[in-house]
């Protein structure tokens, strides 16, 4: 399903792949939402959409026309909301977050977490079974 967000998604994915991320893409069936899972989920996921998401689904990074100004939500896991014209700010935050995780777990530990997530979810339904690996 082509929608007006595809260009934004493509540019975000291209930048992140260029920064060495493994990116999986999933397009929602019933809405214009598109999801990018980063490094098999070790660096969380991005929700790109034209409308607010469901309250019980909590994505770390959110971007789209529904965001009027930058916002952080503090919860068990922090969430960040970016306007479309601030995609580069979101990408910088994602890179910073990955760098922090790599410093915490080490390069090999981070890669081991990626492989564990990939292995543990190989037979999972939903996102994992329908997502397309972009790189």
N, C-alpha and C positions, 0 to 999 in steps of 0.2 A: 504494500500500500504506500504509494508515494504521497508525501505531504510536504508542506512548506518548511518543515524542520530538517529535512534530509540534508540540505546544504550545511546547516549548522552541525549536525551529527557527523557528516563526512569530514568537516574541517577539524572538529575536536578529535575524532578518531585518528586522522592523519597525523596531527601534532603529537598525540600520545604514542602512537606507534613509532614515530620518529624519535621519541624520548626513550624507546626501549620497552614500552608496555606491551603485554599481551592483551588484546581487546576482543571481547565477545559482544556481539550485537543481537538484540532481540527486539522485534517490533510487536507492540501490543496488537491484539486482534480487534478489539472493540473501541479503541481510542487512538489518538495520534501520538501516544507516548512511545518513546524509544528508550531502551535501556542499554547501557554499556557496562559490562562487568570487566574490571581491571585486574590483570594478573590472577585470573581465576578466583577473584573475590578477595585476595589478600589485601589489595588496595581499594576494596569496596566497589561501589557501583555508582553510575551517574544516571539520573532520570532526566530526559529531555522531553519537554511537553509544552502544550499550549493551554493547560488547565492544571489546577491544584490536584495533588494526588490524594489517594485514600489515606485517612489518618493512621490506619493500622500498618500500612506499608511505609517503612522509613528508610529512604535512600540517603546515603552520606552526602552526595553532591546532587544538586537539583538546579536546572537551568531552563528557562523558557519565557515565553511572553506573559505568563501568569505572575512572574516575579516583577514587582515594581521597584524594589530597592533591595540591596544586599541584606541578608538576614542570617543569623546563626540561631539554631535551636539547641539548647542544652538539654540533654536527656541522658539515658544510660550511654548512648552513643551520640556524639554531636552531629548535627546536620547543617549543611550550608546551602543557601539559595542565592543564585546569581541571575542578574539580568542578561539577556542575550548579548548585549554589547560588552559584557564583562567576561566573556568566555576565557580570555587569556589569563585573567585573575584566577579563575577556577583551575585552569591547567597548572598554573604556578603553585597553587595550594596542593593539588594532587601530587605534584612532583615533590614538594616539601614533605608531605605526609609519607610518601614512599621512602624518601631518604631517611626519615626518622625511623621507620620500621626496619629498614636495612641496617641502620646503625644499632638498633636494638637486638635484632636477630642475626646480624651478619649476612653477607651476601649469600652464602651457602644455606643458611637457615631460612632466609626469605624464599629462595628457590625451592627448598624442601617443602615449605608451606604451600607454595603454588602447586607442586606435584601432588601433595596430599589432597588439596581441594579438588584438583582435576580427577584424581583416582577415586576419591570418596563420592564424587557426584557424577561419575561416568554413566551410571544407570538411573540417575534421578530424572523425574519428569519436570514439566514446566520449563523454566528458563533454560536449564542445562540441556534438555533434549532438543529444544527448538532454536537455541542461539547459534549464530554463525561466527566462526573464528575469522577475524579480519586480517590477521597477519600470520 
